[in-house]
Amino acid sequence: MSLKDILSPFYVWKRAFEKPYTTANPLTDRPGAPRYRGFHDNDMEKCIGCGTCADICQNAAIDMVPVEGIQTSKEDSGLRPKIDYGRCCWCALCVDICTTNSLNMTREYTWVDTDPDKFRILAGAQENFWTGKETGYKLGEGYKLLDHDRITMPMVDPKEGIKSFIELVKGYSKEQAIKEADRCVQCGLCIATCPAHMDIPNYIKAIREDNIPEAVRILYETNPMSATCGRICTHRCEEVCSIGVNGDPIAIRWLKRYIIDQVDRKEIAKILRNEFKPNGKKVAVIGAGPAGLSAAYYLTTVGYSVTIFETNEKAGGMVRYGIPEYRMPYEQLDKDIDAILDMGVELKTGVEIGVTESFDDIYKNYDAVFLSVGLQDSYSLSITGEHLPGVIPGIQLLDDVTKGQIPDLGKKVIVIGGGNTAMDAARTARRLAANVTILYRRREEDMPADQEEIEEAKREGVKFITRAIPVHIDLGENKKIILHWNKAEMLDQGPGKRPKPVLIVGEAYTEAVDTVISAIGQSPIYKLLPEEIGSQIKFKREKVITDKYGQTSLPKIFAGGDIVNDIADAISAIADGHRAAQGIDLYLSKQVKVK
Amino acid sequence: MKEIIQRLKQQFTISNVNQQRVDLTFLSVKKEQAVSLISYLRDFEKFSHLVFLTAVDRVEDIQFQLTYMLHNYNTHQDLGIRVLIDREKAEMASIHHLWKQAGTYQRELKEMFGIDFPGSPRVDESFILEGWDNIPPMRRDFDTKKYSEETYFPRPGRESHDPESYMKSKLYPEGDA
């Protein structure tokens, strides 16, 4: 040890009373870098609680928890992410994957507390010192984890399309379907909105894994008519798709169609392979539409012997007789129906209850009856001249065309209404070479028809006149029909209410056409029910009242489909049929075996 | 840069030359030629600084991609040298004799990816993962989420809900429409 080593500690003392070289901390504020990944902030209004942040978190740091004041709705699970900062590694994957861009990271990063539980935070729901502070991290330009663009569906050109009734949507190839399926984050938000609560995320997953048999099994758990629903479903699931918040929703309907397009009818039976024992009980189903077919399928799977009675020559109900072939090819509908019949369901067609078969006999001979007769009657326009020849209901036209009785509509056609039946009638008339105009009393945005139906009708050359109220119809020269209509204005009815169309005085118009098609809604015909039975069933505004299992006030009679639910679409009917099958099972065997 | 590439081509088999920015170029070279190419760049082309050495797990191709990033202080050019090596027998010649700090990078790659650099100083010692008992964590087949679920206990009081079943309980409990 040298002398220097001994003395050097004391040299320091000579500076003890000097002004220090170091300065007082000048950095009172130490802002994070522009893209700093600091404490999380979540926009409670934007967030839909899809839980994708929690799923992607590699440290399992995020819980999805209910938050006071946030209601669960079809678009919003009502849950919000709660982050455990004891686990978070600040990788920001949760921000990258956020479907709504509600979750962000601020540039704040220093926080001291002695209570470890304080470090579990409900970002955005509780006030923190970084609440409302500037956002830091953003995913780099050109990088993205979510794919917002739907795989374009190959379609027949509209000019070609209107020349025949050829199916317009061509369907996805395997490569396209897997790519589209890959966009799904499997949040499951869509399940609640689907009337049949189909397990959408898992059948999409099966597509991604190219496991078609598994996908078919999942479809049949909740819907035995996927070739149908894969084409004509109103697909409200897509309206709540979390990817749809910032991009195109997943093409759920077309992915469903892809699955069923991959298998033929015989394969379906093999995949479903049902080993039930007949339980000796008999159920009658009246009406072979989607509700009746669905109930028959689910009852058969647990051993009931089911007979369907149908007035028409073929099963399918409104899907066959009310939807044109370019949307719903008959052989595809047959595939669904045949797969159901393959299970052992008996179908009796050409049966008119009350004429060829008595309702009382059916009621006596069967252990339960499921009523699914649909809406057969067209709403009347309630204007003078509506009974003139040349004024026909839309469902009549569609029914005729299905049966091959092509009517002569003439050159100029007006369709009154704004629903899917109006679009179907108008586009069918286009295919019969007519010039078609749709007349609707409200605005285009008020039309109950699917948006794509409206757009496709326009592409096919259908003209639209909106805010137009038909006033009366009379006969013109050369068998022309003169439709008198009046322009309307929309009168606000207060918050939450539909604005009402009111005639504008002095704005009356006439239109001379060959055919007027009315498609403003349908109503049921209950004449098949004998008086003493009809009087025991409760109705509310023409609809049959049932419990949640479809049971009417007459315990042996169940009902479903358009005569029960207000939505009146195929998937709601299928869901009704499924629930009624559970209800009938519960009623007849005191337990629910139907899954 | 073009001249350098020309000179390199005379002596080495290089491919995928990609000038990404004015001052940033990448090229690929075979494993066998990599160390001599890097030595040449350091000693004759004035790429005197090793910026970093890193790896990407190309699990689908059963390969690792090593990237040696070199810098020339005179021209302020960056040159990335990409080398593909077999993933099953992940081994690469060491460059610690060219830059002493390369040994540290190689030790890290051994721990994080399981890529061996025989002869590199202390290459088998733990780098930051003392007591690690699993496959190297930066390998793509390492399931981070599963590992954290198995290794770390959830804090007491934590509970989470799955949106799908939570919505069912709120909107359509069993049997309800």
Interface residues (C-beta under 8 A of the other chain):
Chain A: G49 C50 G51 A54 C57 Q58 N59 A60 I62 D63 M64 V65 P66 T72 S73 K74 S77 G78 L79 D84 G86 R87 P116 D117 R120 C187 G188 L189 I191 A192 P195 H197 P201 K548 Y549 N565 A575 R579 Q582
Chain B: T144 K145 S148 E149 Y152 P154 R155 G157 R158 E159 S160 H161 D162 P163 E164 Y166 M167 K168 K170 L171 Y172 G175 D176 A177
